[in-house]
């Protein structure tokens, strides 16, 4: 797994757990010097400066607070919120595709360009693959959100589903989680 920016991960996360405790709120403290992210649980809060982290297969990273305390930050995984992801997509009227955009039927990585996705600029020199689904669209990005997915590390890529009326995604999950979303919705998952 390649190192990622902690701030990039926090910007894209839907739900977080801090050392096993659900994070209630998190936000970028732009006015602080240096800039930090504040993660708040029900009883406490912790501040993190930007740092390079490695995303583990379970969706977690180890990061140090500004006070030097090491914490495990984990993004919500299917066992935490798979039903919530499905409910969000279904309530919005998004029809979940029956196959994975990055995997062929045999489970090997495929070239998403040939599957109806187009290369798009997302701003700031960043690139993504985009496919429209009526009033929705799906964006596929690399592990740090800056480029198109690296098919050798497909499970670390991000998949976001957006509605034309919202700037924020309905959901944004790793490609590995998206495979489980498709399976749970009754699709093939690849």
URHUDA-V533411 format. One record per backbone hydrogen bond with DSSP energy under -0.5 kcal/mol. NH is the residue of the N-H (numbers start at 0). CO is the residue of the C=O. E is the energy in kcal/mol with one decimal. If there is no record, write none. Layout:
BEGIN
{{NH | CO | E} {NH | CO | E}}
END
This chain:
BEGIN
{{3 | 52 | -4.2} {5 | 50 | -2.4} {8 | 4 | -1.9} {9 | 5 | -2.5} {10 | 6 | -2.5} {11 | 7 | -1.5} {12 | 8 | -1.1} {16 | 73 | -2.3} {17 | 20 | -3.4} {18 | 16 | -0.6} {18 | 71 | -3.6} {20 | 17 | -1.8} {22 | 15 | -2.8} {23 | 21 | -0.5} {23 | 39 | -2.5} {24 | 39 | -1.6} {26 | 37 | -1.8} {28 | 26 | -0.6} {28 | 35 | -3.5} {29 | 27 | -1.6} {31 | 28 | -1.3} {35 | 28 | -1.0} {36 | 47 | -2.5} {37 | 26 | -2.8} {38 | 36 | -0.5} {38 | 45 | -3.0} {39 | 24 | -3.2} {39 | 37 | -0.5} {40 | 43 | -2.8} {45 | 38 | -2.4} {47 | 36 | -2.5} {49 | 34 | -0.6} {52 | 3 | -3.1} {54 | 1 | -0.7} {54 | 52 | -0.5} {55 | 53 | -0.5} {55 | 59 | -3.0} {58 | 55 | -2.2} {60 | 72 | -2.7} {62 | 60 | -0.5} {62 | 70 | -2.7} {64 | 68 | -2.4} {65 | 46 | -2.3} {67 | 64 | -2.0} {70 | 62 | -2.8} {72 | 60 | -3.2} {72 | 70 | -0.6} {73 | 16 | -2.9} {73 | 71 | -0.5} {74 | 58 | -2.6} {75 | 14 | -2.4} {79 | 76 | -1.7} {80 | 76 | -2.4} {81 | 77 | -2.9} {84 | 80 | -2.3} {85 | 81 | -2.4} {86 | 82 | -2.6} {87 | 83 | -2.4} {88 | 84 | -2.3} {89 | 85 | -2.8} {90 | 86 | -2.8} {91 | 87 | -1.5} {92 | 88 | -0.5} {92 | 89 | -0.9} {93 | 88 | -2.5} {95 | 93 | -0.8} {102 | 99 | -0.7} {103 | 107 | -3.3} {106 | 103 | -2.2} {109 | 101 | -2.2} {111 | 109 | -0.9} {113 | 110 | -1.3} {114 | 111 | -1.3} {115 | 112 | -0.7} {116 | 111 | -1.3} {117 | 129 | -3.0} {119 | 127 | -2.8} {121 | 125 | -2.2} {122 | 125 | -0.7} {125 | 122 | -1.7} {126 | 145 | -1.7} {127 | 119 | -2.1} {128 | 139 | -2.3} {129 | 117 | -2.9} {130 | 137 | -1.8} {132 | 135 | -3.4} {135 | 132 | -1.9} {136 | 161 | -2.2} {137 | 130 | -2.6} {138 | 159 | -2.5} {139 | 128 | -2.5} {140 | 157 | -2.3} {141 | 146 | -2.8} {144 | 141 | -1.7} {150 | 148 | -0.8} {152 | 149 | -1.3} {153 | 150 | -0.9} {155 | 152 | -1.9} {156 | 153 | -1.6} {157 | 140 | -2.0} {158 | 172 | -3.0} {159 | 138 | -2.5} {160 | 170 | -2.4} {161 | 136 | -3.0} {163 | 134 | -2.6} {165 | 162 | -2.0} {169 | 160 | -3.3} {170 | 160 | -1.0} {172 | 158 | -2.3} {174 | 156 | -2.4} {175 | 154 | -1.3} {177 | 173 | -2.4} {178 | 174 | -1.7} {179 | 175 | -1.1} {180 | 176 | -2.1} {181 | 177 | -2.5} {182 | 178 | -2.0} {183 | 179 | -2.6} {184 | 180 | -1.8} {185 | 182 | -1.4} {186 | 181 | -3.0} {187 | 97 | -2.3} {188 | 97 | -0.8}}
END
